[in-house]
Amino acid sequence: MVVPRFLDSLRGAATEAGGALLGRLQHVRLPGVGQSSATDDPETAARRWRAVTVLCPPEQVGAGADLPAPLAALGDRLDLRITPAPGDRGTELAARYRDRPSDDDLRALRSALRETKQLIEVGEVLRVDPAPHGVRKPTPQGAALEGATARAGGEGVL
């Protein structure tokens, strides 16, 4: 009976130590490794490449006049980079603005990259609205889902 209590307290201490370590590691910044642009100054964040991985060979993505409509709509303001994705996992399609973009420009770019990925992989841009089953019932969960869906349109994250 002493051993199980000892093991429980040992497990609790290990869990607490692991949680504290992960909490500290979340704020460690290694230059160029998996960092969000939100942690950088606005000038650096605006110049970052935004990228998606598309499940197709690079030749299928197109360039110039063959560029998919969502990216072509942004015009000549973009630098594009089309390269094979690491590990033979398709194509990495990256874009950034040549000049200093506004926050609305960045939202438009991220949205265009997502839509381009969907057009290439599926053949159409997938839409949440209207919901495929009709109108959602006015429940608290439905309202939360509608609000999250409306907010995610620009940045693609909830």
N, C-alpha and C positions, 0 to 999 in steps of 0.2 A: 504494500500500500504506500510505502514511502517512495518506492521507485517510480510508480506512475506520476505522483505529484512532482517529483524531481524532474521527470521527463517533460511534464506539462510546463513547468516553470522555465526549463531550458528552451523548449520550443517557443514560448512566449518571448523570451529574451532574444532569441535568434530572429524572430519575426520583427520585433521592434528595432533591432540593430539593422536588419536588412532594409526596413522601411526608411529609417533615417539615412542610410547610405544612398538609397535611390533618390530620396528627396534632395540630397546634396548634388548628386550626379546630374540631375535634371537642369541644374544651373551652371554646370561646367561648360565652358565654351572652348571648343577646339576650332581654330580657324579653318573655314571651308568644309567642315564636316557636319552635314545634316542640320544646319541652322536655319531657322526661319528668318525671312528678311525683316520681320517686325523688330528684331533685336538690333538692327543696324540703323545708322542715321538715314534720313529720308533720301538723300542723294544716292547713297550706296544701294539702298533697297530698290530704288527706281531703276537702277542700271542692271539689276540681276536678270539672268535668263529665266524665263518661265518655261517649263518643259512638261511634255506628256510622252508616254511610251505607247506607241501604236503597234498593234499586232499585225504587221505586214512588212514586206521588204521595202527598203528605202525608195526604190523606183516607183512604187505604187502611191507614195505620198504626193508626188508632183512638186513642181516648183514653177516660179514665174507665172505665166498665164494659166498653167494647169493647177495652180494652188486651189485647194478647196475654198468655197465661197466665204465661210466665216473669217478666215485669215485674209483672203483677198479683199474683203470689205474694209480692212484696216489700212489698205493702201501701201504706199512706199515708205511709210514711217517706220517699218519694222526691219530688223535684221533677223534672218532666219537661219537656222542650222539644222540640217537633216543628216543624221548619222546612224549607223547601225547601233542598236541598243546593246549594252553589255550582256554577255552570255547568250548570244543568238536569240534574244527575246523580242525581236521585231525591230522597230525604228524609233529612235529618240527624235522628237520634233520639238525644237526649242526656238523661242522668239523673245525679242526684247525691242523696246523702242530706241530709235537712234537719238531722239531728243529727250528732254526731261518730261516724262508723262505725268498727268494728273492722276489722282486716285481713281477717277472714273475710267481713264484710259487703261489702267492696270486691271480693273475689273473686266473691262471689255476684252482685253487680251486673254485673261484666264478663261473667260467664257468662250471666246473664239477657239482656244486650244481644246477645250473640252468638247465643243460641238464638232470640231474637225476630227477629233479622235472617233466620235460616235459615227460621223458620216462615213469615214473610211472603214471602220470595223463592222458597223451594223447596216449602213446604207441610209440611215435617217437619224435625225436628232430626236432623242427620246424626251418626252415631256411628262411632267407629273400632273400638270393642270390641263384640262380638267381631269380629275381622278377617273381612272378607267371604270370604276363602278358607279359613277354619278357623283352627286353632291354628298359630302361627308356630313354625318349627323353633328349637330352643334353640341358636342360633348367637350369637357375640358381637354381630353387627349386629342380630339380632332382639332380644337382651336390651337393647341400647342404645336401640332404637326403642321397646320396651315401657316402659322407664324414662322416656324423654322424653315419651311419650304420657301416662303417669301423672302426671308433674310439670306438664304443660301444662294440665291440666283446670281449674285455678283461675284462672290469669292469661291463658291463651290464647296464651302464647308459649313457645317451647322454650329 
